[in-house]
């Protein structure tokens, strides 16, 4: 009798193991066939590569990218980097500024983006195809759109990508459909503006200034060209011309109710006031700029506004307020997961603590900053960050 009971027990155990094996196999199959979800995080849209017979001058790789960004309606879970921010980030890592290729992994590290959208458009005779790739850290998704025009391929791609990102949010879907129906004409469609941006990437500010001035004369309502011209004038310390350009641009942006441009223009105006020792005026302008940027959730600009406010307050001895502004800057940059802005603000906080002889706190900030620099490969900030770290270490040793 005992051997029979042992035999039944072994059969029972074998049956359980078999069922467990079948369950595990089924789970593994389902997981392998399941489409990977797209994690939340900052989105970076690359310039769209165009290889078409299209003779419409409104289309270039930046204008197409700008429209795709504008037509994505992905909610707070997926903050979008804006066109010019992306161009600037790409310039930081590009060895060849005229090349349209970029190292995706390096770009994700430097920008902090959780999703990079790469796309290209080919076609002729009213038959166009847009192919896109959604790059994430560990996997990619691809898609293809066919339509009768470049604009229609971009609109359809924006719709399809938005649905993938917001598939569980019915309310956002309704908002997206409404947004896609509205017309959008990119300010970056002008060949003169495209040429100006290219010259700026190549470091030829004189040629860029000529293109921008010509464009402003022919198209006086192009706010991007006015702001880029103002940036050049600030860089070259042309304060009188800069003030004239900014006042005209701010009036135009107010008329157009463009909160994003108002925030960025007022940031430039505050920089102008700071460099010409109009400190209180600068702080007042920054307060208004914060309101403009907050209305459109432009966290990156809010980060830079807070950084400048911190620097100004430190300059006039309001160190407690400066500290608060630098901390706010870090918070805003963290909302975009933007490591460059975080590193800059951490360095500024560390410098402030050095001034107040609080070396242990200064070292904590600079250590966080250097970790970001090393982890993200922020080569442009490595030298200044390491120099500040060495300075703080020396101060601590000689206390």
Order of alpha helices (4+ residues) and beta strands (2+ residues): alpha-beta-beta-alpha-alpha-alpha-beta-beta-beta-alpha-alpha-alpha-alpha-alpha-alpha-alpha-alpha-alpha-alpha-alpha-alpha-alpha
